[in-house]
Amino acid sequence: MSVLLRTYRLASGLRQEERIDDPDRIERYMKLFDRNDLKKIQAGERVTIEKDEWQLLQG
């Protein structure tokens, strides 16, 4: 099962990590990425969009 990790910074400066394991939500989030970022994330690399860092872990 795949898990999409989203790391972001709160207004207070703390870093927060969200683990998304619902396949429907993962599919919706994958639409945010452009073609080059989509290739990177599918290869397991970290991708940064604005201030959020994303990584797809294949399981």
DSSP file (Angstrom, degrees, kcal/mol; ACC not computed):
  #  RESIDUE AA STRUCTURE BP1 BP2  ACC     N-H-->O    O-->H-N    N-H-->O    O-->H-N    TCO  KAPPA ALPHA  PHI   PSI    X-CA   Y-CA   Z-CA
    1    1 A M              0   0    0      0, 0.0     2,-0.2     0, 0.0    20,-0.0   0.000 360.0 360.0 360.0 134.1    0.0    0.0    0.0
    2    2 A S        -     0   0    0     56,-0.2     2,-0.4    57,-0.1    56,-0.2  -0.517 360.0-160.5 -83.1 149.5    1.3    3.4   -0.9
    3    3 A V  E     -A   57   0A   0     54,-2.4    54,-3.2    -2,-0.2     2,-0.6  -0.999   6.7-150.5-131.2 129.6    1.6    6.3    1.5
    4    4 A L  E     -AB  56  20A   0     16,-3.0    16,-2.9    -2,-0.4     2,-0.5  -0.891  13.6-155.0-100.4 121.6    1.9    9.9    0.5
    5    5 A L  E     -AB  55  19A   0     50,-3.5    50,-1.8    -2,-0.6     2,-0.5  -0.837   8.9-171.3 -99.2 130.5    3.8   12.1    3.0
    6    6 A R  E     -AB  54  18A   0     12,-2.6    12,-3.0    -2,-0.5     2,-0.5  -0.982   1.2-171.3-121.3 120.3    3.2   15.8    3.2
    7    7 A T  E     +AB  53  17A   0     46,-3.1    46,-2.9    -2,-0.5     2,-0.3  -0.948  16.4 161.3-112.5 127.9    5.5   17.9    5.3
    8    8 A Y  E     - B   0  16A   0      8,-2.7     8,-3.6    -2,-0.5     2,-0.5  -0.939  36.3-115.5-143.4 163.5    4.6   21.5    5.9
    9    9 A R  E     - B   0  15A   0     -2,-0.3     6,-0.2     6,-0.2     5,-0.1  -0.880  26.7-137.8-106.6 130.3    5.3   24.3    8.2
   10   10 A L    >   -     0   0    0      4,-3.4     3,-2.0    -2,-0.5    -1,-0.0  -0.310  31.3-102.6 -76.7 165.8    2.6   25.8   10.5
   11   11 A A  T 3  S+     0   0    0      1,-0.3    -1,-0.1     2,-0.1    -2,-0.0   0.787 123.5  59.9 -59.7 -27.7    2.2   29.5   11.1
   12   12 A S  T 3  S-     0   0    0      2,-0.1    -1,-0.3     1,-0.1     3,-0.1   0.576 121.6-108.1 -77.9  -8.8    3.9   29.1   14.4
   13   13 A G  S <  S+     0   0    0     -3,-2.0     2,-0.1     1,-0.4    -2,-0.1   0.292  76.3 132.6 100.3  -9.8    7.0   27.7   12.7
   14   14 A L        -     0   0    0     -5,-0.1    -4,-3.4     1,-0.1     2,-0.4  -0.474  56.6-123.5 -75.2 146.5    6.6   24.1   13.7
   15   15 A R  E     -B    9   0A   0     -6,-0.2     2,-0.4    -2,-0.1    -6,-0.2  -0.764  27.0-166.4 -91.0 135.5    6.9   21.4   11.1
   16   16 A Q  E     -B    8   0A   0     -8,-3.6    -8,-2.7    -2,-0.4     2,-0.4  -0.940   5.8-155.2-122.2 143.0    3.9   19.1   10.7
   17   17 A E  E     -B    7   0A   0     -2,-0.4     2,-0.5   -10,-0.2   -10,-0.2  -0.976   4.4-164.8-121.8 132.1    3.8   15.8    8.8
   18   18 A E  E     -B    6   0A   0    -12,-3.0   -12,-2.6    -2,-0.4     2,-0.6  -0.961   7.1-153.9-116.0 130.3    0.6   14.3    7.3
   19   19 A R  E     -B    5   0A   0     -2,-0.5     2,-0.6   -14,-0.2   -14,-0.2  -0.919  10.1-166.7-105.3 116.6    0.5   10.6    6.2
   20   20 A I  E     +B    4   0A   0    -16,-2.9   -16,-3.0    -2,-0.6    -2,-0.0  -0.911  21.8 157.6-108.0 116.4   -2.1   10.0    3.5
   21   21 A D        +     0   0    0     -2,-0.6    -1,-0.1   -18,-0.2   -19,-0.1   0.402  38.5 108.3-119.2   0.6   -2.9    6.3    2.9
   22   22 A D     >  -     0   0    0      1,-0.2     4,-2.5   -18,-0.1     3,-0.3  -0.707  62.8-145.6 -79.5 119.3   -6.3    6.6    1.3
   23   23 A P  H  > S+     0   0    0      0, 0.0     4,-2.2     0, 0.0    -1,-0.2   0.831  97.5  53.7 -56.9 -34.7   -5.9    5.7   -2.4
   24   24 A D  H  > S+     0   0    0      2,-0.2     4,-1.9     1,-0.2     5,-0.1   0.911 110.8  45.4 -67.0 -41.9   -8.7    8.1   -3.5
   25   25 A R  H  > S+     0   0    0     -3,-0.3     4,-2.5     2,-0.2     5,-0.2   0.897 111.4  52.8 -67.5 -40.2   -7.0   11.0   -1.7
   26   26 A I  H  X S+     0   0    0     -4,-2.5     4,-2.1     1,-0.2    -2,-0.2   0.928 108.6  50.7 -60.2 -44.2   -3.6   10.1   -3.1
   27   27 A E  H  X S+     0   0    0     -4,-2.2     4,-0.6    -5,-0.2    -1,-0.2   0.896 110.6  48.9 -61.7 -41.1   -5.0   10.1   -6.6
   28   28 A R  H >< S+     0   0    0     -4,-1.9     3,-0.9     1,-0.2     4,-0.2   0.916 111.6  48.9 -64.5 -42.8   -6.6   13.6   -6.0
   29   29 A Y  H >< S+     0   0    0     -4,-2.5     3,-2.0     1,-0.2     4,-0.4   0.835 100.5  65.2 -66.8 -31.7   -3.3   15.0   -4.7
   30   30 A M  H >< S+     0   0    0     -4,-2.1     3,-0.9     1,-0.3    -1,-0.2   0.742  89.9  67.2 -63.9 -21.3   -1.3   13.5   -7.6
   31   31 A K  T << S+     0   0    0     -3,-0.9    -1,-0.3    -4,-0.6    -2,-0.2   0.640  88.1  68.4 -72.3 -13.6   -3.3   15.9   -9.9
   32   32 A L  T <  S+     0   0    0     -3,-2.0    -1,-0.2    -4,-0.2     2,-0.2   0.761  86.2  84.6 -73.3 -24.9   -1.4   18.8   -8.2
   33   33 A F  S <  S-     0   0    0     -3,-0.9     2,-0.1    -4,-0.4    16,-0.0  -0.532  74.2-132.2 -87.5 142.7    1.9   17.9   -9.7
   34   34 A D     >  -     0   0    0     -2,-0.2     4,-2.6     1,-0.1     5,-0.2  -0.269  41.8 -88.5 -78.6 178.1    3.1   18.8  -13.2
   35   35 A R  H  > S+     0   0    0      1,-0.2     4,-1.8     2,-0.2     5,-0.1   0.892 126.2  45.4 -59.2 -45.3    4.6   16.2  -15.5
   36   36 A N  H  > S+     0   0    0      1,-0.2     4,-1.8     2,-0.2    -1,-0.2   0.915 115.2  46.8 -66.8 -43.1    8.2   16.5  -14.2
   37   37 A D  H  > S+     0   0    0      1,-0.2     4,-2.8     2,-0.2     5,-0.2   0.863 108.7  56.6 -66.3 -35.2    7.3   16.5  -10.6
   38   38 A L  H  X S+     0   0    0     -4,-2.6     4,-2.0     1,-0.2    -1,-0.2   0.899 106.5  49.3 -63.7 -40.4    5.0   13.5  -11.1
   39   39 A K  H  X S+     0   0    0     -4,-1.8     4,-1.0    -5,-0.2    -1,-0.2   0.909 112.8  48.3 -63.3 -42.0    7.9   11.5  -12.5
   40   40 A K  H  <>S+     0   0    0     -4,-1.8     5,-2.3     1,-0.2     3,-0.4   0.929 112.2  47.0 -64.7 -46.3   10.0   12.5   -9.5
   41   41 A I  H ><5S+     0   0    0     -4,-2.8     3,-1.2     1,-0.2    15,-0.5   0.860 109.4  53.6 -68.6 -33.7    7.4   11.6   -6.9
   42   42 A Q  H 3<5S+     0   0    0     -4,-2.0    -1,-0.2     1,-0.3    -2,-0.2   0.752 105.2  56.0 -70.5 -22.3    6.6    8.3   -8.6
   43   43 A A  T 3<5S-     0   0    0     -4,-1.0    -1,-0.3    -3,-0.4    -2,-0.2   0.463 124.5-105.7 -85.2  -2.1   10.3    7.5   -8.4
   44   44 A G  T < 5S+     0   0    0     -3,-1.2    -3,-0.2     1,-0.3    -2,-0.1   0.513  74.8 138.2  92.9   5.2   10.2    8.1   -4.6
   45   45 A E      < -     0   0    0     -5,-2.3    11,-0.5    -6,-0.2     2,-0.3  -0.410  59.2-103.9 -80.6 160.2   12.0   11.4   -4.7
   46   46 A R        -     0   0    0      9,-0.1     2,-0.4    -2,-0.1     9,-0.2  -0.668  35.4-164.2 -83.2 138.8   10.9   14.4   -2.5
   47   47 A V  E     -C   54   0A   0      7,-2.8     7,-3.5    -2,-0.3     2,-0.5  -0.981   6.3-150.3-125.9 136.2    9.0   17.1   -4.4
   48   48 A T  E     -C   53   0A   0     -2,-0.4     2,-0.5     5,-0.2     5,-0.2  -0.932  11.6-177.2-111.0 125.2    8.4   20.7   -3.1
   49   49 A I  E >   -C   52   0A   0      3,-2.5     3,-2.5    -2,-0.5     2,-0.3  -0.984  69.9 -48.0-119.3 118.1    5.4   22.7   -4.2
   50   50 A E  T 3  S-     0   0    0     -2,-0.5    -2,-0.0     1,-0.3     0, 0.0  -0.430 124.7 -24.1  52.1-112.7    5.4   26.2   -2.7
   51   51 A K  T 3  S+     0   0    0     -2,-0.3     2,-0.4    -3,-0.1    -1,-0.3   0.427 118.8  95.6-106.6   0.2    6.3   25.4    1.0
   52   52 A D  E <   - C   0  49A   0     -3,-2.5    -3,-2.5   -44,-0.1     2,-0.5  -0.736  59.5-151.7 -95.6 139.4    5.0   21.8    1.1
   53   53 A E  E     -AC   7  48A   0    -46,-2.9   -46,-3.1    -2,-0.4     2,-0.3  -0.937  15.1-167.6-110.5 130.7    7.3   18.9    0.7
   54   54 A W  E     +AC   6  47A   0     -7,-3.5    -7,-2.8    -2,-0.5     2,-0.3  -0.893  11.1 174.9-120.7 145.9    5.8   15.7   -0.7
   55   55 A Q  E     -A    5   0A   0    -50,-1.8   -50,-3.5    -2,-0.3     2,-0.6  -0.962  19.6-146.0-150.6 134.7    7.1   12.1   -1.0
   56   56 A L  E     -A    4   0A   0    -11,-0.5     2,-0.6   -15,-0.5   -52,-0.2  -0.899  12.7-162.5-103.6 121.9    5.4    8.9   -2.2
   57   57 A L  E     -A    3   0A   0    -54,-3.2   -54,-2.4    -2,-0.6     2,-0.3  -0.913  11.1-144.4-105.5 118.9    6.4    5.7   -0.4
   58   58 A Q              0   0    0     -2,-0.6   -56,-0.2   -56,-0.2    -2,-0.0  -0.631 360.0 360.0 -81.9 137.5    5.5    2.5   -2.2
   59   59 A G              0   0    0     -2,-0.3   -57,-0.1     0, 0.0    -1,-0.1   0.420 360.0 360.0-129.1 360.0    4.6   -0.3    0.1
